Amino acid sequence: MPPPGAQNEIVAQGIAASQGIAYGQVFLYIKSDVEFPSYQIDPGKRMEEIARFEQALLVTRQQIQKIQAEVEKNLGSEEARIFDAHLLVLEDEALIAETIREFEQTSKNVEVCFNNVSQRYISAFAEIDDEYLRERAGDIRDVAQRVIQNLLGQTGQNLACLADKRIIVANDITPSDAAGIDRSRAIAIVTDGGSKTSHAVIVARSMRCPAIVGLRDLTKRVKDGDWIIVDGYDGSVILNPSEQTLFRYGKIQLQKRGVEQRLHEANRRPSITLDGIPVPLRANIEKVDELQLVKDNCAEGVGLFRSEYLYLRDRRIPTEQEQYLAYKTAAESMDGAPVTIRTLDLGGDKPMPGNPDMFSPEANPFLGFRAIRFCLEHVDLFKDQLRAILRASAHGKVLLMYPMISGAREFDRANAILDECRAELRRSATPFDETMQVGAMIEIPGAAATVDILARKSGFFSIGTNDLIQYTLAIDRGNDRIAHLYEPTHPAILRIIDTVVAEAHKQKRKVSVCGEMASDPVYAALLLGLGVDELSMTPPLIAPVKYLVRAMKMTDARALAAKALKKESPEEIYAMCEKFTNERMMVE
């Protein structure tokens, strides 16, 4: 180990994805796309080329099944399910048929044809706005790379042979890479790209080791053997840490362990403020598999069930019965706690590969043919989902909400279709909850501006702050050049939330927030002070928010919000909120 501070200390900032602190040497892992030749296939060898493709698919399937078995043995069944999606890619009839069709039309070698088709699938998923579903592009990319390697007779790199305990620094870590990580020697994972939902992060959390994503060019700034600190709490990586930095991080590590213990203890207790106001904290989920995570993190039900996963998982339209079984499982598992199912938010920025006839390219998909707009144009598909949700409501407390509502007309049209579904179920004597609440998401400024009208029709509201901020401030969240303008504490956002809550409460309608603001303790007190009734977030993020709730008075949160509404600067408002939170969470 070199003496601390032997070189100048450098700090790089990324996105904290798995908590913890690690200090060690870098194992630099650079992953590149497989290169392959392009050539014409002789007409007499076409059947032979197709057989070569089918053999590569078979070998790839066997490899993935072997990886899946090893992951289940080492990490557990939940982590092993990552590879269900990989196996489904290999069984995708549309992908295989399109590859063979392209081969027959071009006579190019099958590596070229398969790569062209798989890239179209990858592009479709990469454009999806939802972070979790966007990461599924990595599944297809990983499988495609493996198939091409098998076509070429190559063996890929892996992370299973670390010489000693190391911090993995990579430009990208595919699901297969992540599954092969030597768990006894990898002490942290850092990547140039990726997100909090990437497979590398899932594995890191299972291993209980820190992970940071989104470092952009860190792989170009470090080399094998460099000593670095990885701070999985604030997302910083420190290269060549000084003696003072090492000492400071030693103290921080001890403090963080104490904080984690306090959060864990608080999360087992009721979510009630010091002045006796209960604050329901619910969970956002993508799929039924996450229901145990909801319980493990003591969520009071599901505040957002993103139903489009059922459509995108298999890249086909699920049947009414398949949807019903998923929703029924969620309703039953919550033991009477509410499960709020968002109807299909598909189309535009979330095209469904394998169904190109339903979608056409759009210049601005975020403002395009998606969500409720898509459903109102595909009534049969919409009715299948509505009937499935209604049927599931007989098995627990189910709530239904429509996404991307811009005004009362869309809400009325959706409810008219829902009434048709109710009538159909009554005629067939199929049980459902006649009193099931139906609500609207507030994510479009048009809905927020007419919330007084919507409140007379809607049973409740859920504010999707991610899109509300994006649409109100005209900020593309995926554009790095303007990411700094994405400000949750912008006065316009606070005024909109304040108005929505006030108008909803006049009609005795509850308001929840299910966007990223709800999951951050710095914003949580502000939202509650503005009058928001419930917060919903990713299950692992419930504990710190609950700790804050239990450590504050609602009267203080309301005073904070009243003061914030009078401020002009987003930075000043954020600083006020941060100070409020830190004082109550004992952050040092």
C-alpha positions in Angstrom: 0.0 0.0 0.0 1.5 3.4 -1.0 1.6 6.1 1.7 -1.6 8.2 1.8 -1.3 11.4 -0.3 1.6 10.1 -2.3 -0.2 11.7 -5.3 -2.7 14.5 -5.6 -6.1 13.6 -4.3 -8.9 13.6 -6.9 -12.7 13.4 -6.3 -15.2 12.1 -8.8 -18.9 12.3 -8.3 -21.4 9.7 -9.4 -24.8 8.4 -8.2 -24.9 6.4 -5.0 -26.5 3.1 -5.7 -25.6 0.8 -2.8 -24.7 2.1 0.6 -21.3 1.5 2.3 -17.7 2.7 2.3 -14.8 0.8 0.8 -11.1 1.5 0.5 -8.9 -0.6 -1.8 -7.1 -1.1 -5.1 -8.8 -0.8 -8.5 -9.5 -3.7 -10.8 -10.1 -2.0 -14.1 -12.6 -3.9 -16.3 -13.2 -2.5 -19.8 -16.0 -4.1 -21.8 -16.3 -3.6 -25.5 -18.8 -4.8 -28.1 -17.9 -8.0 -30.0 -16.5 -7.3 -33.4 -17.6 -9.5 -36.3 -17.1 -9.7 -40.1 -19.8 -8.9 -42.7 -20.0 -11.1 -45.8 -22.4 -12.7 -48.2 -23.6 -16.3 -47.8 -23.6 -18.6 -50.8 -27.2 -19.5 -51.7 -26.3 -23.2 -51.3 -25.3 -22.7 -47.7 -28.4 -20.8 -46.4 -29.8 -23.7 -44.5 -26.4 -24.3 -43.0 -26.3 -20.7 -41.8 -29.7 -20.9 -40.2 -28.7 -24.1 -38.4 -25.6 -22.3 -37.1 -27.8 -19.5 -35.7 -30.1 -22.1 -34.0 -27.1 -23.9 -32.5 -25.8 -20.6 -31.1 -29.2 -19.9 -29.5 -29.2 -23.4 -28.0 -25.6 -23.0 -26.6 -26.5 -19.5 -25.2 -29.6 -20.9 -23.5 -27.5 -23.6 -21.8 -24.9 -21.1 -20.7 -27.5 -18.8 -19.2 -29.3 -21.6 -17.4 -26.0 -22.6 -15.9 -25.3 -19.0 -14.7 -28.8 -18.8 -13.3 -28.3 -22.0 -11.3 -25.0 -20.7 -9.9 -26.6 -17.3 -9.0 -29.5 -19.1 -7.2 -27.0 -21.1 -5.2 -24.8 -18.2 -4.3 -27.2 -15.2 -4.1 -30.7 -16.6 -3.9 -33.8 -17.2 -6.1 -34.7 -13.5 -6.3 -31.4 -12.6 -7.9 -31.6 -15.6 -10.2 -34.8 -14.4 -11.7 -32.8 -11.6 -13.4 -32.0 -14.3 -16.0 -35.6 -15.2 -16.7 -35.7 -12.1 -18.9 -32.5 -13.4 -20.7 -34.1 -16.7 -21.4 -37.2 -15.0 -22.7 -35.1 -13.1 -25.2 -33.8 -16.3 -26.6 -37.4 -17.6 -26.9 -38.7 -14.5 -28.5 -40.3 -15.7 -31.7 -40.5 -12.2 -33.2 -36.8 -11.6 -32.7 -35.8 -15.0 -34.2 -38.2 -14.7 -37.1 -37.1 -11.1 -37.9 -33.4 -12.3 -37.9 -34.2 -15.1 -40.3 -36.3 -12.8 -42.5 -33.5 -10.3 -42.6 -31.0 -13.1 -43.5 -33.3 -14.3 -46.3 -33.7 -10.8 -47.7 -30.0 -9.7 -47.5 -28.0 -13.0 -47.6 -25.7 -11.4 -45.0 -24.0 -13.7 -42.5 -26.2 -14.3 -39.5 -24.1 -12.3 -37.1 -24.9 -9.1 -39.0 -28.6 -9.9 -39.3 -29.0 -10.8 -35.6 -27.1 -7.7 -34.6 -29.3 -5.5 -36.7 -32.5 -6.9 -35.3 -31.3 -7.0 -31.7 -30.1 -3.4 -31.9 -33.7 -2.3 -32.9 -35.0 -4.0 -29.8 -32.3 -2.4 -27.7 -33.1 1.0 -29.0 -36.8 0.6 -28.3 -36.1 -0.2 -24.6 -33.3 2.4 -24.3 -35.8 5.1 -25.1 -38.2 4.2 -22.3 -38.6 6.9 -19.7 -39.0 4.5 -16.8 -35.5 3.8 -15.3 -36.2 0.2 -14.3 -37.6 -0.7 -17.7 -34.9 1.2 -19.6 -32.3 -0.9 -17.9 -33.9 -4.0 -19.5 -32.2 -2.9 -22.7 -29.1 -4.3 -21.0 -30.7 -7.7 -20.8 -31.1 -7.8 -24.6 -27.6 -6.3 -25.2 -26.1 -8.9 -22.9 -27.9 -11.8 -24.6 -27.1 -10.5 -28.1 -23.4 -10.2 -27.3 -23.3 -13.7 -25.9 -25.1 -15.1 -29.0 -22.7 -13.4 -31.3 -19.7 -14.7 -29.3 -21.1 -18.2 -29.6 -21.5 -17.7 -33.4 -17.9 -16.7 -33.6 -16.7 -19.4 -31.2 -15.3 -16.8 -28.7 -15.3 -16.8 -24.9 -16.1 -13.6 -23.1 -14.2 -11.8 -20.3 -15.4 -12.4 -16.8 -15.0 -11.1 -13.2 -14.7 -14.4 -11.5 -11.0 -14.5 -11.2 -9.9 -11.5 -9.1 -6.4 -12.0 -7.7 -7.2 -10.4 -4.3 -9.7 -8.1 -2.7 -10.4 -5.3 -5.2 -12.8 -2.5 -6.2 -14.2 -3.2 -9.6 -14.1 -0.1 -11.8 -15.8 -0.7 -15.2 -17.3 1.1 -18.1 -20.2 -1.4 -18.1 -21.2 -4.5 -16.2 -23.7 -6.7 -18.0 -26.0 -9.1 -16.1 -23.7 -12.0 -17.0 -20.7 -10.1 -15.7 -22.5 -9.3 -12.5 -23.5 -12.9 -11.9 -19.9 -14.0 -12.3 -18.4 -11.5 -9.8 -16.1 -13.1 -7.2 -18.1 -12.2 -4.1 -15.3 -13.1 -1.8 -12.9 -10.5 -3.4 -15.1 -7.7 -4.8 -15.4 -5.1 -2.1 -17.1 -2.4 -4.2 -18.4 -1.8 -7.7 -18.1 1.4 -9.7 -19.3 2.0 -13.3 -19.1 4.8 -15.8 -22.7 4.3 -16.8 -25.7 2.5 -15.4 -28.4 3.4 -13.0 -29.7 2.5 -9.5 -31.7 -0.4 -11.1 -28.8 -2.0 -13.0 -28.0 -5.6 -12.4 -24.5 -4.7 -11.1 -26.3 -2.7 -8.4 -28.7 -5.5 -7.6 -25.8 -7.9 -7.1 -23.9 -5.3 -5.0 -26.8 -4.9 -2.7 -27.1 -8.6 -2.4 -23.4 -8.7 -1.5 -23.9 -5.8 0.9 -21.0 -3.9 -0.8 -21.0 -0.2 -1.9 -21.8 0.7 -5.5 -21.7 3.9 -7.5 -22.9 4.4 -11.1 -22.8 7.2 -13.6 -19.1 8.2 -13.2 -19.0 8.8 -16.9 -15.2 8.6 -17.6 -13.7 7.2 -14.4 -12.2 4.3 -16.3 -10.1 6.8 -18.3 -8.8 8.4 -15.1 -7.7 5.4 -13.1 -5.5 2.4 -13.8 -5.1 -1.1 -12.3 -3.8 -1.0 -8.8 -4.7 2.6 -8.0 -6.0 3.1 -4.4 -9.5 4.7 -4.1 -12.2 5.3 -1.5 -15.8 4.5 -2.6 -18.5 6.3 -0.7 -21.7 4.5 -1.4 -23.6 7.1 0.7 -23.0 10.3 -1.3 -21.8 8.8 -4.6 -18.2 10.0 -4.5 -15.0 8.2 -5.5 -11.7 9.6 -4.1 -8.5 8.7 -6.0 -5.2 8.9 -4.0 -6.9 9.8 -0.7 -4.8 11.9 1.7 -4.1 10.8 5.3 -6.7 13.3 6.6 -9.3 11.9 4.2 -8.6 8.3 5.3 -8.9 9.3 8.9 -12.2 11.2 8.2 -13.7 8.3 6.4 -12.8 5.9 9.2 -14.9 8.1 11.5 -17.7 8.4 8.9 -17.9 4.6 8.6 -18.4 4.2 12.3 -21.1 7.0 12.3 -22.9 5.5 9.3 -23.2 2.1 11.0 -24.8 3.8 13.9 -27.2 5.7 11.6 -28.2 2.5 9.8 -29.0 0.8 13.1 -31.2 3.7 14.1 -33.0 3.7 10.8 -33.6 -0.1 11.0 -35.0 0.2 14.5 -37.3 3.2 13.6 -38.6 1.4 10.5 -40.3 -1.2 12.7 -42.3 1.4 14.5 -45.4 3.4 13.4 -45.0 6.3 10.9 -46.3 9.0 13.2 -44.9 12.5 13.8 -44.0 13.8 17.2 -47.3 15.7 17.4 -49.3 12.6 16.7 -50.0 12.9 12.9 -49.9 9.5 11.1 -48.1 9.6 7.7 -48.8 6.5 5.5 -45.6 5.5 3.7 -46.3 3.1 0.8 -44.2 1.4 -1.8 -43.6 1.8 -5.6 -43.3 -1.6 -7.3 -42.9 -2.9 -10.9 -43.9 -6.5 -10.5 -45.3 -9.1 -8.1 -41.8 -10.4 -7.2 -41.3 -7.2 -5.2 -44.2 -7.8 -2.8 -41.9 -9.4 -0.2 -39.6 -6.4 -0.4 -42.7 -4.2 0.4 -43.3 -6.2 3.6 -39.6 -6.4 4.5 -39.4 -2.6 4.4 -42.6 -2.2 6.5 -44.5 -0.3 3.8 -48.2 0.4 4.4 -49.3 -1.0 1.1 -48.5 -0.2 -2.5 -48.9 3.4 -3.6 -47.9 2.7 -7.2 -48.0 -0.6 -9.1 -46.5 0.1 -12.5 -48.6 -2.3 -14.6 -46.7 -1.9 -17.9 -44.0 -4.3 -16.7 -46.5 -7.1 -17.5 -46.5 -5.9 -21.1 -42.8 -5.2 -21.5 -41.5 -8.2 -19.6 -42.5 -10.6 -22.4 -42.8 -8.0 -25.2 -46.4 -9.1 -25.8 -49.9 -8.2 -24.6 -50.8 -10.2 -21.5 -54.2 -11.8 -21.3 -56.9 -10.5 -19.0 -56.4 -13.6 -16.8 -52.6 -13.2 -16.6 -53.1 -9.6 -15.4 -55.9 -10.6 -13.0 -53.6 -13.2 -11.3 -50.8 -10.6 -10.9 -53.1 -8.0 -9.4 -54.9 -10.6 -7.3 -51.6 -11.7 -5.8 -50.7 -8.2 -4.9 -54.1 -7.5 -3.3 -54.1 -10.7 -1.2 -50.5 -10.3 -0.1 -51.1 -6.9 1.4 -53.5 -8.2 4.1 -56.0 -5.3 3.7 -53.5 -2.6 3.0 -54.2 -0.6 -0.2 -52.7 -1.5 -3.6 -52.9 1.3 -6.1 -52.6 0.0 -9.7 -51.7 2.5 -12.4 -53.3 1.6 -15.7 -51.0 1.1 -18.6 -48.4 3.8 -19.2 -47.3 2.5 -22.5 -46.7 4.0 -25.9 -44.6 6.9 -27.3 -41.6 6.7 -25.0 -42.4 3.1 -24.0 -43.0 1.2 -27.2 -43.5 -2.5 -26.9 -41.1 -4.5 -29.0 -42.8 -7.1 -31.0 -45.9 -4.9 -31.6 -44.6 -2.3 -34.1 -48.1 -1.9 -35.6 -49.3 -0.2 -32.5 -46.6 2.4 -32.4 -44.9 4.7 -34.9 -41.9 6.9 -34.4 -42.6 10.3 -32.8 -40.5 13.5 -32.8 -41.3 14.1 -29.2 -42.5 10.8 -27.5 -42.7 12.4 -24.0 -45.5 14.6 -25.3 -46.9 12.0 -27.6 -49.1 9.0 -28.0 -48.8 7.3 -24.6 -50.4 6.3 -21.4 -54.1 7.2 -21.2 -54.0 8.5 -24.8 -52.9 5.1 -26.0 -55.5 3.2 -23.9 -58.4 5.4 -25.2 -57.4 4.5 -28.7 -57.0 0.8 -27.9 -60.2 0.2 -26.0 -60.2 -3.6 -26.2 -56.7 -3.8 -24.7 -57.7 -1.2 -22.1 -60.9 -3.1 -21.1 -58.9 -6.3 -20.6 -56.8 -4.5 -18.0 -59.7 -2.7 -16.4 -61.7 -5.9 -16.0 -58.6 -7.6 -14.5 -58.2 -4.8 -12.0 -61.9 -4.9 -11.1 -61.8 -8.6 -10.6 -58.7 -8.3 -8.4 -60.5 -5.7 -6.2 -62.6 -8.6 -4.8 -59.5 -9.9 -3.0 -58.2 -6.9 -1.2 -58.2 -3.1 -1.1 -57.5 -2.2 -4.7 -57.4 1.4 -6.0 -57.1 2.3 -9.7 -55.5 5.4 -11.2 -55.1 6.8 -14.7 -51.7 8.2 -15.8 -51.0 11.3 -17.8 -54.5 12.8 -17.4 -54.5 16.3 -18.9 -58.1 17.2 -18.0 -61.6 16.2 -17.2 -62.5 15.0 -20.7 -59.9 12.2 -20.6 -60.9 11.2 -17.1 -64.6 11.0 -18.1 -63.8 8.9 -21.2 -61.8 6.5 -19.2 -64.5 6.2 -16.6 -67.1 5.5 -19.2 -65.1 2.5 -20.4 -64.6 1.4 -16.8 -68.4 1.6 -16.4 -68.8 -0.7 -19.4 -66.4 -3.2 -17.8 -68.4 -3.1 -14.5 -71.6 -3.8 -16.4 -70.0 -6.8 -18.2 -68.8 -8.2 -14.9 -72.2 -7.8 -13.3 -73.9 -9.6 -16.2 -71.5 -12.6 -15.8 -72.0 -12.5 -12.0 -68.2 -11.9 -11.5 -67.5 -10.4 -8.1 -65.7 -7.1 -7.7 -65.6 -4.1 -5.3 -68.4 -1.8 -6.3 -66.8 0.9 -4.2 -63.3 0.7 -5.6 -61.8 4.2 -5.7 -60.6 5.6 -9.0 -58.1 8.4 -9.1 -55.9 10.5 -11.4 -52.2 11.1 -11.6 -51.2 14.8 -11.6 -48.2 15.0 -13.8 -49.3 17.4 -16.6 -49.7 21.1 -15.8 -53.1 21.1 -17.5 -54.4 18.6 -14.9 -52.9 20.7 -12.1 -54.5 23.9 -13.4 -58.0 22.2 -13.6 -57.6 20.2 -10.4 -60.7 21.8 -9.0 -62.8 20.3 -11.8 -61.0 16.9 -11.5 -61.5 16.9 -7.8 -65.3 16.7 -8.3 -64.8 13.5 -10.3 -61.7 11.8 -9.0 -61.6 9.7 -5.8 -58.0 10.7 -5.0 -54.8 12.1 -6.6 -51.3 10.9 -6.9 -48.7 13.5 -7.9 -46.0 12.1 -10.2 -43.3 14.7 -9.5 -40.8 13.3 -12.0 -42.9 14.2 -15.0 -44.6 17.2 -13.4 -41.2 18.8 -12.9 -40.1 17.8 -16.4 -43.3 19.2 -18.1 -43.6 22.3 -16.0 -39.9 23.4 -16.4 -39.5 22.1 -19.9 -36.6 19.9 -18.8 -35.6 16.7 -20.5 -34.5 14.6 -17.5 -32.2 12.5 -19.8 -30.3 15.5 -21.2 -27.1 16.0 -19.4 -26.6 19.5 -20.7 -29.7 20.8 -18.9 -29.9 18.4 -16.0 -28.9 21.2 -13.6 -32.2 22.9 -14.4 -34.2 20.0 -13.0 -35.1 21.6 -9.7 -37.7 20.0 -7.4 -37.6 23.1 -5.2 -38.4 25.5 -8.0 -41.1 27.9 -6.7 -43.4 26.9 -9.6 -43.4 23.2 -8.5 -44.1 24.1 -4.9 -47.0 26.4 -5.9 -48.5 23.7 -8.1 -48.3 21.1 -5.4 -49.8 23.6 -2.9 -52.7 24.4 -5.3 -53.4 20.7 -6.0 -53.5 19.8 -2.3 -55.7 22.8 -1.4 -58.3 22.1 -4.1 -58.3 18.4 -3.4 -58.8 18.9 0.3 -61.8 21.2 -0.4 -63.4 18.2 -2.0 -62.1 15.9 0.8 -59.8 14.1 -1.6 -56.5 12.7 -0.5 -53.2 13.5 -2.3 -50.2 11.3 -2.4 -46.8 11.8 -4.1 -45.2 8.8 -5.8 -42.3 10.5 -7.6 -38.7 10.7 -6.6 -39.3 13.7 -4.3 -41.2 11.4 -1.9 -38.2 9.1 -1.4 -35.8 11.8 -0.3 -36.0 13.0 3.3 -34.9 16.4 2.3 -38.1 16.9 0.3 -40.4 14.7 2.3 -40.9 17.2 5.1 -41.6 20.0 2.6 -44.2 17.8 0.8 -45.9 16.9 4.1 -45.8 20.6 5.1 -47.6 21.4 1.9 -50.4 19.1 3.0 -49.6 15.9 1.0 -51.4 13.0 2.8 -49.2 10.0 1.8 -45.8 9.3 0.3 -44.9 6.3 -1.9 -41.4 5.3 -2.8 -39.0 2.4 -3.7 -39.2 0.0 -0.7 -35.6 0.3 0.5 -35.9 4.1 0.8 -38.8 4.0 3.3 -36.6 3.7 6.4 -34.9 7.1 6.2 -38.2 8.9 5.4 -39.9 7.1 8.3 -37.1 8.1 10.6 -37.6 11.8 9.6 -41.4 11.5 10.1 -40.9 10.1 13.6 -38.4 12.9 14.4 -40.4 15.9 13.3 -43.5 17.8 14.2 -46.1 18.4 11.5 -46.5 21.9 12.7 -42.8 22.5 12.0 -43.1 21.0 8.5 -46.0 23.3 7.8 -44.0 26.3 8.9 -41.2 25.2 6.6 -43.5 24.9 3.7 -45.1 28.3 4.4 -41.7 29.9 4.5 -40.6 28.1 1.3 -43.6 29.3 -0.6 -42.4 32.9 0.0 -38.9 32.3 -1.4 -37.8 33.0 -4.9 -34.6 30.8 -5.1 -34.7 27.0 -5.6 -31.3 26.9 -4.0 -32.4 28.8 -0.9 -35.5 26.6 -0.5 -33.4 23.4 -0.9 -30.9 24.7 1.8 -33.8 25.3 4.2 -35.2 21.8 3.6 -31.7 20.3 4.0 -31.1 22.1 7.3 -34.6 21.0 8.6 -33.8 17.4 7.7 -30.3 17.3 9.1 -31.3 18.7 12.4 -33.8 16.0 12.9 -31.9 13.0 11.5 -28.7 13.7 13.5 -26.6 14.0 10.4 -23.0 15.1 11.4 
